[in-house]
Amino acid sequence: MKNLWFLILFSLIFFGCENDSTQNSELISHVPENASIIIKTKSLEGLKSVFKNNDLLNKVSDYKIVESIHSQLNYLNHLKPIDNILVSFGKDAKDSLQIALITKYHKDLFKLDSVPNRTIESYKVDDLTISKTTIDNLTLFSVIKDSIFFISNDKSLTESTFANKKNVDENLKSIFETANIDKSASILIKTNGTFKPSFFATEALNGVQLSNYIMVDADVSQDQLIFNGITKAIDSSKSLINVFKNTVPQENKIAHVAPTDTDGILSFTFNNYKTFNENLLKFRKDNSEPTSLFDTAAEIGIIYRGDDQAIIVNSLDATAMNDLLLTQNAVETYREVDIYPYDQADLFSKHFTPFITYENASRYANIDDYFIFTGSDVLMKDIISSYQNTSTLAETPAFKDIMGYLSDESSLFLYSNASNLNQLLNSNFSEEKSLAIDGFRASAIQFIQDSDFAHINAIIKKHKGKAAANSVSEDISVTLDNDLLTNPQFVDNHTNNQKEIVVQDIKNNLYLISNDGKVLWKKQLEGKILGEIEQIDMYKNGRLQLAFATANRVYVLDRNGKDVSPFPLKFNDEITKPLSVFDYDSKRDYRLMVTQGSSVLMYDAQGKIVTGFTYKKAENTIKTQPKHFRIGRKDYIVFVQGQELEILDRVGKTRINVKNNISFSDNEIYVYNNKFTATTMSGDLIQIDENGKMSSMNLNLGEKHSMTATSKTLVTMSDNILNIKTHRVELDYGVYTAPKIFYLNDKIYISVTDLQTKKIYMFDSLGKEISNFPVYGNSAMELDNIDNGRGLEFVTKGDSNSILIYNMN
């Protein structure tokens, strides 16, 4: 094992929600003293999901050591924590990896009853009972004390964790408490001692101690990893980050002279060169005489391209610096820029080691405020031409994209293209791999000096070109643990007014997935969800819950996937229709109607029976999901039972007596043109007004037709014929889903999916196909604006175990 840096990437599989600082403090006191990395999170669902879906982490899993670590963490599949967890990584005296997990104990935390090939035995150490668990070839040691659960792959670590009262590292504890409770995961790294992560492109920089602690919050989605946090040095004279003490970060401008094909940039800034130089000499324990050449400098850095390098000095007074350079005769002029010889080629390495080790700066040129020093004639001319043509790295879409996540000013700034990122990853492993990460065209990390610590911002992002107007493009693919049971559905995220996705798999796990593809949580349900999930504001405080029914349960879940008391409600008799949620006056006084065969039960949002609802049982089986409509000032509860249409008022009394017997189709009831609208088995359109008068129209629909409607739009699908209002669309023969109508941005969209060819079609209200359709999809789709952007997005099934999110631009 070369070092533990890869564990940071690996650790990002852990995704979290909200955390509690008091509990964190309690948990951290049990972290092993030799831990080099500590990860805080609240959910383990990212374990498989992120490695499946984050493109970079997927590639990192190709390293053999990651596969080894993965096997040692397989037991996490059997853990079901309900509170914060800490996972620590360290090494023992023999350089063996020690992994420990600490969390609050509860009775269902670590159940192995259904796990084959496992053995469990216990033994005593003083007053502690240690459990030794073997699952296949993995042996684990765990202990429970004072409601704290500790488990590790190391026996001695487990036995000693509660043995003596440990002195908690107060520095570690204080920096740990800076974690952002809203981020996916928080990672603390002890960077002193034997563990030195490789951030830099040179061995000289990677070989020194940057600081003592790094604490970052991680936000991971399918195409990017974002880190924000701080780094702190306790032993100030030994840590490189402290050379920026008492300096003010300046704007990093070297990208404005770097060619677009630059592999990497290292830039450091200061407001006072003298202060910076004194700090650097102290760090190096160097008594060298200072030089006045850099007195006017605000930024110094290196451009890396292939085997070539160029040093760039950004000066606040170019005239003064030119005078100090004692300019000789130009060796040549390129595009009216004089290029001069430079006879102190090793000056930069003498004054700026370990930041700069380049010793071949044999010529220089000056363009505006920038001085370029290099031994490469080709790179020199490319820098000059790129600057003159304004075709520099700073102008590229990928660089502009990542800078949107970063500060303009920083003390230390590092940029990498895909090739350089690959090299940096290899420097943290014992293997040299050529990773397929060309899409990660721009990545960066910056350190911004503050009073007694430095801020860290970093981004590793896959760049996507700007979508063409009127295009439809696949944006995100999320692979789940099992095949999907239900179609993906959008739900509201009340914290940001955006949309998220819910979907259920064949093992009855319900997932909540963010609109950038993160699995936020997974919850085991008792059965398949009936129909669509509804949302309610149970406490009338703006926080939404998910409400739905399975065959024997009615669930209400909060944003974190936890049951809201007194739910779930349990039923002995089967629930036969989706849960109906009514909010008559839009005052959040919800009614939840449960359908069981021919019977209905009405509950309020607190799970109590509404005694004032008088309708209890129909004469026949209820055929459609009960729905609530309002026409004018009157409320109607409508459903089909047998061959009769029941139209009730709020308290369950008959509001309209429909005397006709109708052979209803399997389609739902809608209100269209202020009339209750349905179709018959023979394909007739039936409409009933508020006086109970019925009209019928033959639409020439086949027996297996489908129908949907809004107040002004009627859409039917029969065989391969799609009818939108009066517009007829003839499609190829196939097996089509029921049409869906979406009204967004003052425009109507109608979609159907051919399940045979796996094509999604979309049309406007005139029956005209939307540009760039059909697209691939394996289910009906949901369309909405999910991120408050200008375009629309839609979600559908992809492969049997995946969902796809598309952008419509």
Secondary structure, 3 states (H helix, E strand, C coil): CCCCCHHHHHHCCCECCCCCHHHHHHHHCCCCCCEEEEEEECECCHHHHHHHHCHHHHHHCCCHHHHHHHHHCHHHHHECCCCCEEEEEEECCCCCEEEEEEEECCCCCECCCCCCCEEEEEEEECCEEEEEEEECCEEEEEEEECCEEEEECCHHHHHHCCCCCCCCCHHHHHHHCCCCCCCCEEEEEECCCCCCCCCCCCHHHHCCCCCCEEEEEEEEECCEEEEEEEEECCCHHHCHHHHHCCCCCEECCHHHCCECCCCEEEEEECCCHHHHHHHHHHHHCCCCCCCHHHCCEEEEEEEEECCEEEEEEEECCHHHHHHHCCCCCCCEEECCEEEEECCCCCHHHHHHCCCCCCCCCCEEEEECCEEEEECCHHHHHHHHHHHHCCCEHHHCHHHHHHHCCCCCEECEEEEECHHHHHHHHHCCCCCCCCCCCCCCCEEEEEEEECCCCEEEEEEEECCCCCCCCCCEEEEEEEECCCCECCCCEEEEECCCCEEEEEEEECCCEEEEECCCCCEEEEEECCCCCCCCCEEECCCCCCCCEEEEECCCEEEEECCCCCECCCCCEECCCCCCCCCEEECCCCCCCCEEEEEECCEEEEEECCCCECCCCCCCECCCCECCCCEEEEECCEEEEEEEECCEEEEECCCCCEEEECCCCCCECCCCCEEECCEEEEEECCCEEEEECCCCCEEEEECCCCCCCEEEECCCCEEEEECCEEEECCEEEECCCCCECCCEEEEECCEEEEEEEECCCCEEEEEECCCCECCCCCEECCCCCEEECCCCCCCEEEEEECCCCEEEEEEEC
